[in-house]
Amino acid sequence: MTPPVTAASAPFLIVAIDGGAASGKSSSSRLISERFNFLHVDTGSFYRALTAGLLRAGAAPTDLATVQTALAALRLGTALNGRSAQMEISGQPVADAEIRTSAVNAAVSHFAAIPQLRAALLAYQRGQADVARAHGFCGLVMEGRDIGSVIFPDADFRFFLHADPVERARRRANEGQQDSIVERDRLDSSRKTAPLACPVGATSIDTTHIGLAQVVALMAAAIATKLAAA
């Protein structure tokens, strides 16, 4: 029988999973988290939570001064929700229902394109590795759009998931979400700071015609091989 993976028996690993909306990042990263006892971090939820906080404060993505003023007043922390990290703003977690509203959907990519906002989140996102270590996880699996290129360019594993826009729109509709996939892709891929792109050297996986189990198996096999060699 293979012994269980524990923080004491294996090296601490960082896994970066990037990709556009509905490419399969969240589902696969959560399963990788469960399989290897990694802390799961959804940076998209961080940007959504921050967007909700900025909107509450009256900031507008077209007015940098309001964004900077609001950012300076927000105190960011991390709470654990099972195996997942959840952003806290001024000591309070932002409810999932709030970060999935139409107002947040419409504004999040615009706020995320602001270089000063991305810079403000950089250290916070990298600090999730310390959160994972402090809570006894064996590693960190972080999903987003610039994890393997900006946040953790030296991650042990860097995966980039992509799929046909029509298929991703269908997935979003099945989840009850109203994101405009094509518009999100345009905004995320064309921003000047940390645009959505497959990092050089990352493993690219097309999820259009393969199921979640197969996507996870591809990633898990590589991770398990490294752990077995440790």
N, C-alpha and C positions, 0 to 999 in steps of 0.2 A: 504494500500500500504506500502511495506517495504521501510523505508527511505534509501537514498543512503549512502554508506559507505564513510566517510570522515575521515581525519586525526584527527579531533577533537572528533569524535564520537566513535572511536574504538581504541583498543590497537594496538600498532605497532607490527606486526607479521613478523617472518622470516620463510620462507618455503624453504627447501633444496630438490632439485630433482636431484638424481644421476642416472647414468646408462651408458651403452656403446653406441657406435656410432649407430645412427638410431633407438634407443629404444623408441623414442617419447618425449624425454626431451624438446626439443626446442619448438615444437608445443604446447605441454600441458602447459609449463611454460608461454608462451606468452598469452595463453588464461586465465590462472589463474591471470596473471598480469592485463589483461583487466577487468576481472570480479570483482576483489577486489581492484583495484586502487593500485597495487603494482609496484615497480620498478622491471623490468626484467633484470637479469644479466646472460649472457651466458659466463661462465668462459672459455669454449672451444674457444670462439672468442678471449678472452684475450691471451690465450696461442698461438693461431694462429697469432694474431697481434704481439706478442712479438717475435715469431719465424721469422716473416717477417722482423722485425727490426734487429734481430740478424743476419739473412742471409745478409741483406743489409750491415751490419757492417763487414762482412767477418768472423763471428764466425762459428765454426763447433761443433756439439754436441759431437764429439770425442776428442775435445781439450778444456779442462776446462778453461785453461788460456785465450783463446780467448773469451769464454763465459763470464767470470768474467770481463774482460776488457770492453766488449761491454755493459754488464749490468750496469756497473758503469757510463757509459756515457749516458744512456737512462733516460729521465725524463718522468715519467708516470703521466697521468692525466685522467680525465673522462669527456666525453661530453654526453649529452642526445640526443638520436635519437628517438623521440616519447616517449614511455614508457621504452625504452631500454637504458642501459648504454653502451657506446662505449669507448674503450681504446684510449687515445691519447698518442702519443710518441713525446716528445719534442714539445708539443703544436699542433700537427697535428694528426687527426684521420687517421687510416690505412684503406684504401679502402677495401670494402668487396671482390672486384675482386682480390686483392692482397693476401688476407688471404686464398683464395680458390684455389690457384694455385697448380699444381702438386708438385712443389718444397716444398711448405709449407706442403702439405699433407704428403710428404715423410719424412719430418724432425720433425714435431710437437711432435710426441710421444717420439722421441729420446731426444729432448730438455726438454720435460715435465718430463722425468725420472731423470733429474739432480737435486739432493737435494738442491743445492745452488740456483738454479733458482726458485724452488718451495718456498723456504724460502723467497726469495726476493719478491715474489708475495703475500705472506700470509697477511701481513698488508694491502696491497692495496686492496685485495679482501674483507677482513673484513670491510674495510673502506667504501665499497659501501652501508652499512647500514646507515652511516652518510650522504652519498649523497642522499639516499632515503628520509631520514628525512628532510634534508635541502630543498628538492624540494616539500615537502608536500605530499609525497606518504604515504599510510596507512601501507605499509609494503614492504618487499623485497622477491622476489622469485628468487633464485639463482640455476642455473643448472650446473652440471659438473660431476666429477668423485670422488671427495673427499669432497664434501660440508658437508654432514651429518656426516662424520667421522673426518674431520680435520678442515675445515674452520668454520663451525657452528655446532659443535657436540651437542650444547644445543638449536638448532633451535626449534621453536614451532611445526613444522611438518617436518618430514624427510621421503621422498619417494624414493624408488629405482625401476626404470623401467628396465625391461629386456625383450628380445624376442629372438626367434630362429635366429641364424646367417644367415640362408638362407633368411628369411623374411626381416631381416635388410639390407642385400645386395641388395635385390630387391628394397627396399625403397630408398637406396642410388642411385641406377641406375636410378630410376624414377626422382630423383632430379638432374640428370646429374653429380653426383659426382663419383669419381673414387677411393674412399677409399677402402683399403683391410680390410674388417671387421674382418676377422679371425686374421690377423696380428696386427691390432690395439688392439684387445682384448688381444692378447698374450702380447704385450708390456705394455699395461695399467694394466693388472692384475698381471704381474710378476715383475714390478719394486719394488725396495726395499722401496722407500719412497712413502707413500700414494697410495698404489695399489688400483685399482678398485675392490670394494667388497661391498656387501650390509652391511651397518652399523648395528651393533647390536641394535635392538629395532626399526629399520626403517620399514615402511610399504612397502612390496614388491608387485609389480604389474606386471604381465606377460601381455605384450601388443601384443603378437603374433597374437591372434585371436580376439581381441576386437578393436573397433574403437576409434578414438581420442575422440569423444564426451563422450564415456563411461569412458575412462581413466580420463578425466577432471572431470566428474561427481563424480567419486569416491573420488578424492582429494578435490573438492570443497565442498562436503557434510561435510567432517570433518572440513574444515576451517570455513564454515558457522555456524556449530554447536558451535564452540568456540566463534565466534563473537557474536552469539545470546545470549550466556551465560555471556558475558562481561558486 
